[in-house]
Amino acid sequence: MAHVITQSCCNDASCLSVCPVNCIHPTPDEPDFATAEMLYIDPATCIDCGACVDECPVSAIQPDDRLDANNRIFLQLNAAYYTDHTPVRSKPVRAMHPALATELHVAIVGGGPAAFYAADDLLRNPGVRVDMFERLPTPYGLVRAGVAPDHQSTKRVENAFAATAARSGFRYFLNTEVGVHVTHDELRERYHAVLYASGASTDRRLDVPGEDVPGSIAATDFVAWYNGHPDYAGLEFDLSTPTAVIVGNGNVALDVARILVSGPDRLARTDIADHALDALKRSNVTEVVVLGRRGVAQAAYTNAEFVAMGQIPCVDVIIDPDGLVLDPSTAAALAAGTLDSTIAAKIRIARDFADRTPTAGSRRIAFRYLVSPAEITGGSAVTSITCVRNEFTHTGGVVATPVRSTVTTGIVIRAIGYRGRPIPPLPFDAECAVVPNDRGAVTDEPGVYVAGWIKRGPSGGIGMNRLCGQETAGRILADHAAGLLESPIRSRDDIVELVVARGGTPIDGDGWDRIDAHEKAAGRMAGRRRVKLVDRTDLETAARP
């Protein structure tokens, strides 16, 4: 018997350190780690010790004889990875940071995964003190406000973050906005280093006519709305249309599609925001059309998420077999049996969906490849989207053809990626939407650092953010040990006073614990993981003793 990594894998890579036979790959020191969809267990090497099961923060690892019907495909996906990947068989060694002769005080701006992984690595040195500033009343960033509510197991990574926050050298300043309640310069005066891990909070645009017609929306807004982000809870979306269109082929596009057609009873068991659940109960959407500019082999979603689309009760996945066109190099590699196993699996899953017979009366998600939006039509509301058919060139690129088609719809959701925002007064690369840096150290700003998507761009999930946060933490520790960081000229003990003087209501760790307990108690009464508070006033009230 072997163990198998399944859909909820977050690439956190904590399982690697406990595996006695190094059978989990790719590891962070292998090139494939940066682009891996998930981690994989080699069935030929696994000794069934179960150490990885206990270590996995999201319960993604199961014995192969306990897999249900939905997860048996991961037996094949795990084994297939090793048919065309040669892993590094030496066990990865965690980098050792220099011991500190003096205390190091670090302010971290942001409360998502990269921020917590950086904090965890910093706090492994007993001389470090970390204060985390988050403008929302709650921590965890996109784990709370971005991970789809029906992916409850993925949210268990919060337990690792909570363990970091429980360390004696850690303090929360939630509900505290840097630039409003406390300035960048004030942080610089009070800390040896300031680390920004504020993510990429805006969306990329389509740049087509009609993009700003009401009913044409960003997936970032829609995801934040159904996840109960306080800044988006008051939004309203017209779901009276029977057909919704999503432009994009990444995991976010699949998340949105799944939420739109999942039965409300299924969602009612999750931590979806109550206002979103009520709206979805009234929704008329029965079909979601997902548009991808390139072919199935280039789709950005992971195989795990693609497989899950076919497991939604009373929902059919519709793919036209004629739409599964491969670019020349992919087709040649597939025919020769040399195609990367991950891409081959993606094609195989799509072909399986295309072979299925739709069920009368079921809701549906239709994938259309090699299609780009050309125009969104409507006056006071979206009425349709016109698309252009693409084709592959001999070099594998795509070009538009004269063929056009129109989909009647009342809502178009663009899900083509996130984009970072400038952080005054830091430098900003507008083209790449990142803060220029060298291994996390901001260019021409001594003592200022970045981690996460604002550092490297909006790519990679929790696992990459762990490596990214650790790299920046290592740079801070090395710079401090080398005497490159200036000592604070003021005490950090007056932060609360500063914030309150400017009208803020800072929430500390005890306050977050009270919010957390309140939401979980409400969840237990409703048979759910938690019932989220989405109004800032309600959150502030719940945080009080």
C-alpha positions as CSV (number, residue, x, y, z in Angstrom):
1,M,0.0,0.0,0.0
2,A,1.2,3.5,-0.8
3,H,-0.1,7.0,0.1
4,V,-1.6,9.3,-2.5
5,I,-1.7,13.1,-2.6
6,T,-5.1,14.3,-3.7
7,Q,-6.9,17.5,-4.9
8,S,-6.5,19.7,-1.9
9,C,-2.7,19.7,-2.0
10,C,-1.5,23.2,-1.3
11,N,2.2,22.7,-2.2
12,D,3.1,23.8,1.3
13,A,5.8,21.2,1.2
14,S,5.8,20.6,5.0
15,C,5.4,16.9,4.2
16,L,8.8,16.7,2.6
17,S,10.7,17.3,5.8
18,V,9.1,14.2,7.6
19,C,9.3,11.7,4.7
20,P,12.1,9.2,5.6
21,V,12.6,7.9,2.1
22,N,12.3,11.2,0.1
23,C,9.4,9.8,-2.0
24,I,7.5,13.2,-2.4
25,H,8.4,15.4,-5.3
26,P,9.1,17.9,-6.6
27,T,11.1,19.4,-3.7
28,P,11.8,23.1,-3.4
29,D,15.4,22.5,-4.7
30,E,14.1,20.9,-7.9
31,P,13.3,23.1,-10.9
32,D,9.8,21.7,-11.3
33,F,8.7,22.9,-7.9
34,A,8.1,26.5,-9.2
35,T,5.6,25.3,-11.8
36,A,4.2,22.1,-10.2
37,E,0.4,21.9,-9.9
38,M,0.8,19.8,-6.8
39,L,3.2,17.4,-5.1
40,Y,3.3,13.7,-5.9
41,I,4.1,10.6,-4.0
42,D,6.2,7.9,-5.8
43,P,4.2,4.7,-5.3
44,A,7.4,2.6,-6.0
45,T,9.3,4.3,-3.1
46,C,6.6,5.0,-0.5
47,I,6.9,2.8,2.5
48,D,3.5,3.5,4.0
49,C,4.8,5.1,7.2
50,G,2.1,7.7,7.3
51,A,4.4,10.5,8.6
52,C,3.2,12.8,5.7
53,V,-0.4,12.3,6.6
54,D,0.1,13.7,10.1
55,E,2.2,16.6,8.7
56,C,-0.1,17.7,5.8
57,P,-1.8,21.0,6.9
58,V,-4.8,20.4,4.5
59,S,-5.4,16.7,4.9
60,A,-4.6,16.0,1.2
61,I,-2.8,12.7,1.7
62,Q,-4.6,9.4,1.9
63,P,-3.8,5.7,1.8
64,D,-4.5,4.3,-1.6
65,D,-6.9,1.7,-0.3
66,R,-9.1,4.4,1.3
67,L,-9.6,6.6,-1.8
68,D,-13.2,7.2,-2.8
69,A,-14.4,7.1,-6.4
70,N,-13.8,10.9,-6.8
71,N,-10.1,10.6,-5.7
72,R,-9.0,7.4,-7.5
73,I,-7.8,9.3,-10.5
74,F,-5.0,10.7,-8.2
75,L,-3.5,7.2,-8.1
76,Q,-2.8,7.6,-11.8
77,L,-1.7,11.3,-11.6
78,N,0.8,10.6,-8.8
79,A,2.3,7.6,-10.6
80,A,2.3,9.3,-14.0
81,Y,4.5,12.1,-12.7
82,Y,7.4,9.7,-12.2
83,T,7.2,8.4,-15.8
84,D,8.8,11.6,-17.2
85,H,10.3,13.3,-14.2
86,T,13.6,12.3,-12.6
87,P,13.5,13.5,-9.0
88,V,16.5,14.6,-6.9
89,R,16.9,11.7,-4.5
90,S,18.9,13.6,-1.9
91,K,16.7,14.9,0.9
92,P,16.4,18.7,0.8
93,V,18.1,20.5,3.7
94,R,16.5,23.6,5.2
95,A,18.7,26.7,4.9
96,M,20.3,27.8,8.2
97,H,20.1,31.5,9.0
98,P,22.9,33.3,10.8
99,A,22.5,33.6,14.6
100,L,21.7,37.2,15.7
101,A,23.8,39.0,18.2
102,T,21.1,41.6,18.9
103,E,17.3,41.8,18.7
104,L,15.6,42.3,15.3
105,H,12.2,44.0,15.1
106,V,10.3,43.5,11.8
107,A,7.0,45.1,10.7
108,I,5.2,42.9,8.2
109,V,2.5,44.7,6.2
110,G,-0.1,42.1,5.0
111,G,-1.6,39.0,6.6
112,G,-1.6,36.4,3.8
113,P,0.4,33.2,3.3
114,A,3.7,34.9,2.2
115,A,3.5,37.2,5.2
116,F,3.0,34.3,7.6
117,Y,5.7,32.1,6.1
118,A,8.1,35.0,6.3
119,A,7.1,35.6,9.9
120,D,7.5,31.9,10.8
121,D,11.0,31.8,9.4
122,L,12.0,35.0,11.1
123,L,10.6,33.8,14.5
124,R,12.7,30.6,14.4
125,N,15.4,32.9,15.7
126,P,14.7,33.8,19.3
127,G,16.0,37.3,18.9
128,V,13.3,38.4,16.5
129,R,10.1,40.3,17.2
130,V,7.4,40.5,14.5
131,D,4.5,42.9,14.3
132,M,2.0,42.1,11.5
133,F,-0.2,45.0,10.1
134,E,-3.3,44.1,8.2
135,R,-5.9,46.6,7.1
136,L,-8.8,44.1,7.5
137,P,-10.1,43.1,10.9
138,T,-9.2,39.4,10.0
139,P,-5.9,37.7,9.0
140,Y,-5.0,35.1,6.3
141,G,-5.5,37.1,3.1
142,L,-6.7,35.1,0.2
143,V,-6.9,31.9,2.3
144,R,-9.9,33.5,3.9
145,A,-11.1,35.8,1.1
146,G,-9.9,34.0,-2.0
147,V,-10.0,30.2,-1.6
148,A,-13.4,28.9,-2.8
149,P,-15.8,28.1,0.1
150,D,-16.3,24.6,-1.2
151,H,-12.6,23.9,-0.7
152,Q,-12.8,23.7,3.1
153,S,-9.8,21.4,3.4
154,T,-7.5,24.0,1.7
155,K,-8.4,26.5,4.4
156,R,-6.9,24.2,7.1
157,V,-3.6,25.8,6.3
158,E,-4.8,28.5,8.6
159,N,-3.9,26.2,11.5
160,A,-0.2,26.6,10.5
161,F,-0.6,30.4,10.4
162,A,-2.3,30.4,13.8
163,A,0.7,28.4,15.3
164,T,3.0,31.2,14.0
165,A,0.8,33.9,15.5
166,A,0.9,32.1,18.9
167,R,4.7,32.5,19.2
168,S,5.8,34.9,21.9
169,G,7.5,37.3,19.6
170,F,4.5,37.9,17.4
171,R,1.9,40.7,17.6
172,Y,-1.2,41.5,15.5
173,F,-2.2,44.9,14.4
174,L,-5.4,44.0,12.5
175,N,-7.9,46.6,11.3
176,T,-4.8,48.9,10.9
177,E,-4.0,50.4,7.5
178,V,-0.5,51.4,6.7
179,G,-0.6,54.8,5.0
180,V,-3.8,55.8,6.9
181,H,-3.4,54.8,10.6
182,V,0.4,54.6,10.6
183,T,2.8,55.8,7.9
184,H,5.6,54.1,6.2
185,D,8.1,56.5,7.7
186,E,6.7,55.9,11.2
187,L,7.3,52.2,10.7
188,R,10.8,52.8,9.4
189,E,11.5,54.8,12.6
190,R,10.3,51.9,14.9
191,Y,11.6,48.8,13.2
192,H,14.9,47.5,11.8
193,A,13.0,46.2,8.7
194,V,9.6,46.7,7.1
195,L,8.3,43.9,4.9
196,Y,5.4,44.4,2.5
197,A,3.5,41.3,1.6
198,S,0.3,43.0,0.4
199,G,-0.4,40.7,-2.6
200,A,-1.9,41.7,-5.9
201,S,-5.4,43.0,-5.2
202,T,-6.6,44.2,-8.6
203,D,-7.6,42.4,-11.8
204,R,-6.2,42.5,-15.3
205,R,-8.5,43.9,-17.9
206,L,-9.7,42.5,-21.3
207,D,-9.4,45.8,-23.1
208,V,-12.3,45.1,-25.4
209,P,-15.3,47.4,-26.3
210,G,-18.1,47.2,-23.7
211,E,-15.9,46.0,-20.9
212,D,-17.4,48.6,-18.5
213,V,-21.0,47.9,-19.3
214,P,-22.9,47.0,-16.0
215,G,-22.8,43.2,-15.7
216,S,-19.2,43.0,-17.0
217,I,-17.3,42.4,-13.8
218,A,-13.9,41.2,-12.4
219,A,-13.6,37.8,-10.9
220,T,-11.6,39.5,-8.1
221,D,-14.7,41.4,-7.0
222,F,-17.0,38.3,-7.4
223,V,-14.7,36.0,-5.4
224,A,-14.3,38.6,-2.6
225,W,-18.1,39.1,-2.5
226,Y,-19.0,35.4,-2.1
227,N,-16.1,35.0,0.4
228,G,-17.4,37.8,2.7
229,H,-14.6,40.4,2.2
230,P,-15.9,43.5,4.1
231,D,-15.0,45.8,1.2
232,Y,-17.1,43.8,-1.2
233,A,-20.0,42.5,0.9
234,G,-22.3,45.3,-0.2
235,L,-22.0,44.6,-3.9
236,E,-24.9,43.2,-5.9
237,F,-24.7,41.1,-9.0
238,D,-27.5,40.4,-11.5
239,L,-27.8,36.6,-11.6
240,S,-31.1,36.6,-13.5
241,T,-29.5,35.4,-16.7
242,P,-29.6,31.7,-17.6
243,T,-26.1,31.8,-19.1
244,A,-23.0,33.3,-17.5
245,V,-19.7,33.8,-19.3
246,I,-16.3,33.6,-17.7
247,V,-13.3,34.7,-19.7
248,G,-10.2,32.9,-18.5
249,N,-8.8,29.4,-18.0
250,G,-7.2,29.4,-14.6
251,N,-8.3,28.0,-11.2
252,V,-10.1,31.2,-10.3
253,A,-12.3,30.8,-13.5
254,L,-13.1,27.3,-12.4
255,D,-13.9,28.4,-8.9
256,V,-16.3,31.0,-10.1
257,A,-18.0,28.6,-12.5
258,R,-18.4,26.0,-9.8
259,I,-19.9,28.4,-7.3
260,L,-22.4,29.7,-9.9
261,V,-23.8,26.2,-10.7
262,S,-23.4,24.4,-7.5
263,G,-26.6,23.6,-5.6
264,P,-27.3,26.1,-2.8
265,D,-27.8,23.1,-0.4
266,R,-24.2,22.1,-1.1
267,L,-22.8,25.6,-0.6
268,A,-24.9,26.0,2.6
269,R,-22.5,23.6,4.4
270,T,-19.5,25.8,3.6
271,D,-18.3,29.2,5.0
272,I,-19.7,31.1,2.0
273,A,-21.0,34.5,3.0
274,D,-24.7,34.5,3.9
275,H,-25.5,37.4,1.4
276,A,-23.9,35.4,-1.4
277,L,-25.7,32.2,-0.5
278,D,-29.0,34.1,-0.5
279,A,-28.3,35.6,-3.9
280,L,-27.3,32.2,-5.3
281,K,-30.5,30.6,-4.1
282,R,-32.4,33.2,-6.2
283,S,-30.0,32.8,-9.2
284,N,-31.3,31.7,-12.6
285,V,-27.9,30.7,-13.9
286,T,-28.0,27.2,-15.2
287,E,-25.1,27.3,-17.7
288,V,-21.6,28.8,-17.4
289,V,-19.5,29.2,-20.6
290,V,-15.8,29.3,-19.9
291,L,-13.7,30.9,-22.7
292,G,-10.0,30.1,-23.2
293,R,-7.8,32.0,-25.6
294,R,-5.5,29.0,-26.3
295,G,-6.0,25.3,-26.4
296,V,-6.7,22.7,-23.7
297,A,-3.0,21.9,-23.4
298,Q,-2.2,25.5,-22.5
299,A,-5.1,25.9,-20.0
300,A,-3.7,27.4,-16.7
301,Y,-6.1,25.5,-14.4
302,T,-4.6,22.5,-12.5
303,N,-5.7,18.9,-13.3
304,A,-7.0,18.5,-9.8
305,E,-9.4,21.4,-10.2
306,F,-10.3,20.3,-13.7
307,V,-11.2,16.8,-12.5
308,A,-13.3,18.3,-9.7
309,M,-15.6,20.0,-12.3
310,G,-16.9,16.6,-13.2
311,Q,-17.8,15.8,-9.7
312,I,-20.3,18.5,-9.0
313,P,-23.7,16.9,-8.3
314,C,-26.3,17.5,-11.1
315,V,-23.8,19.5,-13.2
316,D,-22.5,18.3,-16.7
317,V,-19.2,19.4,-18.2
318,I,-19.6,20.1,-21.9
319,I,-16.7,20.1,-24.3
320,D,-17.0,19.9,-28.1
321,P,-14.5,17.2,-29.3
322,D,-13.8,19.4,-32.3
323,G,-12.6,22.1,-30.0
324,L,-9.8,20.0,-28.5
325,V,-7.2,21.1,-31.1
326,L,-3.6,20.7,-30.1
327,D,-0.7,22.9,-31.2
328,P,1.8,21.2,-33.5
329,S,4.5,20.5,-30.9
330,T,2.0,19.2,-28.3
331,A,0.4,16.9,-30.9
332,A,3.7,15.5,-32.0
333,A,4.9,14.9,-28.4
334,L,1.6,13.2,-27.6
335,A,1.8,11.0,-30.6
336,A,5.4,10.1,-29.8
337,G,4.6,9.3,-26.1
338,T,7.0,12.0,-24.9
339,L,4.5,14.6,-23.7
340,D,4.8,15.8,-20.1
341,S,2.5,13.7,-18.0
342,T,0.7,16.7,-16.5
343,I,-0.2,18.1,-19.9
344,A,-1.1,14.6,-21.2
345,A,-3.4,14.1,-18.3
346,K,-5.1,17.5,-18.9
347,I,-5.8,16.4,-22.5
348,R,-7.0,13.0,-21.4
349,I,-9.4,14.5,-18.8
350,A,-10.8,16.9,-21.4
351,R,-11.4,14.1,-23.9
352,D,-13.1,12.1,-21.2
353,F,-15.5,15.0,-20.6
354,A,-16.1,15.4,-24.3
355,D,-17.1,11.7,-24.5
356,R,-19.8,12.0,-21.8
357,T,-23.5,12.2,-22.6
358,P,-25.2,15.2,-21.1
359,T,-28.0,14.6,-18.6
360,A,-31.3,16.1,-19.4
361,G,-32.2,18.9,-17.0
362,S,-28.7,19.2,-15.5
363,R,-26.9,22.5,-15.1
364,R,-23.8,22.7,-17.2
365,I,-20.3,24.2,-17.5
366,A,-19.2,24.5,-21.2
367,F,-15.5,24.8,-21.9
368,R,-14.7,26.6,-25.2
369,Y,-11.0,26.7,-26.2
370,L,-9.3,28.8,-28.8
371,V,-11.8,31.6,-28.3
372,S,-11.2,35.3,-27.4
373,P,-13.7,38.0,-26.4
374,A,-14.0,40.7,-29.1
375,E,-16.8,42.9,-27.7
376,I,-19.3,43.0,-24.9
377,T,-22.7,44.4,-25.9
378,G,-25.2,46.2,-23.8
379,G,-26.5,49.6,-22.6
380,S,-27.7,49.6,-19.0
381,A,-26.7,45.9,-18.7
382,V,-24.8,43.3,-20.6
383,T,-26.8,41.5,-23.2
384,S,-24.2,39.4,-25.1
385,I,-20.5,38.8,-25.8
386,T,-19.0,38.4,-29.2
387,C,-16.1,36.1,-29.6
388,V,-13.5,35.5,-32.2
389,R,-12.2,32.0,-33.1
390,N,-8.4,31.5,-32.8
391,E,-6.2,29.0,-34.5
392,F,-2.6,27.8,-33.9
393,T,0.3,28.9,-36.0
394,H,3.0,26.4,-37.0
395,T,5.1,27.8,-34.1
396,G,2.4,27.2,-31.5
397,G,1.2,30.8,-31.2
398,V,-2.5,31.8,-31.7
399,V,-3.9,34.2,-34.3
400,A,-7.5,35.3,-34.8
401,T,-9.6,34.0,-37.6
402,P,-12.6,35.7,-39.3
403,V,-14.9,33.3,-37.6
404,R,-17.1,35.0,-34.9
405,S,-19.8,33.8,-32.6
406,T,-22.1,35.5,-30.0
407,V,-23.3,34.2,-26.6
408,T,-26.4,35.8,-25.1
409,T,-25.7,36.5,-21.5
410,G,-26.4,39.0,-18.7
411,I,-23.1,38.7,-16.9
412,V,-19.5,38.4,-18.1
413,I,-16.8,37.7,-15.5
414,R,-13.1,38.3,-16.5
415,A,-10.7,35.9,-14.7
416,I,-7.5,36.5,-16.5
417,G,-5.2,37.3,-13.6
418,Y,-4.5,39.5,-10.6
419,R,-2.3,42.6,-10.7
420,G,-0.4,44.4,-8.0
421,R,-0.8,48.0,-7.0
422,P,1.8,50.6,-6.2
423,I,2.8,51.0,-2.6
424,P,3.8,54.6,-2.0
425,P,6.6,55.6,-1.5
426,L,8.2,52.4,-2.8
427,P,9.4,52.1,-6.4
428,F,7.0,50.2,-8.7
429,D,7.4,48.4,-12.0
430,A,4.2,49.3,-13.8
431,E,4.7,46.8,-16.6
432,C,5.3,43.8,-14.3
433,A,3.1,45.2,-11.5
434,V,5.7,44.4,-8.8
435,V,8.0,46.3,-6.5
436,P,11.6,46.0,-8.0
437,N,13.7,43.9,-5.6
438,D,16.7,41.6,-5.2
439,R,15.7,38.4,-3.4
440,G,13.1,40.5,-1.5
441,A,15.2,43.5,-0.7
442,V,13.5,46.6,-2.3
443,T,15.7,48.4,-4.8
444,D,17.3,51.6,-3.4
445,E,15.3,51.3,-0.2
446,P,17.6,49.9,2.5
447,G,15.6,48.1,5.3
448,V,12.5,47.7,3.2
449,Y,11.5,44.3,1.8
450,V,8.7,42.5,-0.2
451,A,7.3,39.0,-0.3
452,G,4.6,37.2,-2.2
453,W,2.8,38.4,-5.3
454,I,3.9,42.0,-4.9
455,K,7.5,40.7,-5.0
456,R,7.3,38.3,-7.9
457,G,4.0,38.8,-9.7
458,P,0.6,36.9,-9.3
459,S,1.7,33.4,-10.0
460,G,2.1,30.3,-7.8
461,G,0.0,29.3,-4.8
462,I,0.7,28.6,-1.2
463,G,3.8,26.5,-1.8
464,M,5.5,29.2,-3.8
465,N,4.5,31.8,-1.3
466,R,6.2,29.7,1.4
467,L,9.5,29.7,-0.5
468,C,9.1,33.4,-1.4
469,G,8.5,34.4,2.2
470,Q,11.3,32.2,3.5
471,E,13.7,33.8,0.9
472,T,12.8,37.3,2.0
473,A,13.1,36.3,5.7
474,G,16.5,34.9,5.0
475,R,17.6,38.1,3.3
476,I,16.4,40.2,6.3
477,L,18.3,38.0,8.8
478,A,21.4,38.0,6.7
479,D,21.3,41.8,6.3
480,H,20.8,42.3,10.0
481,A,23.7,39.9,10.9
482,A,25.9,41.9,8.5
483,G,25.1,45.2,10.2
484,L,23.2,46.6,7.1
485,L,20.0,47.5,9.0
486,E,19.7,50.7,10.9
487,S,18.5,50.5,14.5
488,P,15.1,52.0,15.3
489,I,15.1,55.5,16.6
490,R,11.7,55.2,18.3
491,S,10.0,52.5,20.4
492,R,7.4,50.4,18.7
493,D,5.3,50.5,21.9
494,D,3.3,53.5,20.8
495,I,1.7,52.0,17.7
496,V,-1.7,51.5,19.3
497,E,-1.6,55.2,20.4
498,L,-0.8,56.4,16.9
499,V,-3.6,54.3,15.3
500,V,-6.3,55.4,17.8
501,A,-5.3,59.0,17.5
502,R,-6.0,58.8,13.7
503,G,-9.5,57.2,14.2
504,G,-8.5,53.6,13.9
505,T,-9.7,50.7,16.0
506,P,-6.7,48.2,16.1
507,I,-7.5,44.6,16.8
508,D,-4.9,42.4,18.5
509,G,-4.5,38.7,18.7
510,D,-7.0,38.4,21.5
511,G,-9.5,40.3,19.5
512,W,-9.0,38.0,16.5
513,D,-9.5,35.0,18.7
514,R,-12.8,36.4,19.8
515,I,-13.9,37.0,16.2
516,D,-12.8,33.5,15.3
517,A,-14.6,31.9,18.2
518,H,-17.8,33.9,17.4
519,E,-17.8,32.8,13.8
520,K,-17.1,29.2,14.6
521,A,-19.8,29.1,17.3
522,A,-22.3,30.5,14.8
523,G,-21.1,27.8,12.3
524,R,-21.6,25.0,14.8
525,M,-25.2,26.1,15.3
526,A,-25.7,26.2,11.6
527,G,-23.8,22.9,10.8
528,R,-21.1,24.9,9.0
529,R,-17.3,25.4,9.4
530,R,-18.0,29.1,10.4
531,V,-20.4,31.8,9.6
532,K,-18.4,34.8,8.6
533,L,-19.0,38.3,9.9
534,V,-18.7,40.6,6.9
535,D,-19.4,44.1,8.3
536,R,-16.5,46.0,9.8
537,T,-18.6,47.3,12.7
538,D,-19.8,43.8,13.5
539,L,-16.2,42.5,13.4
540,E,-15.0,45.3,15.7
541,T,-17.8,44.6,18.1
542,A,-17.0,40.8,18.2
543,A,-13.3,41.6,18.8
544,R,-14.1,43.5,22.1
545,P,-13.7,41.7,25.4
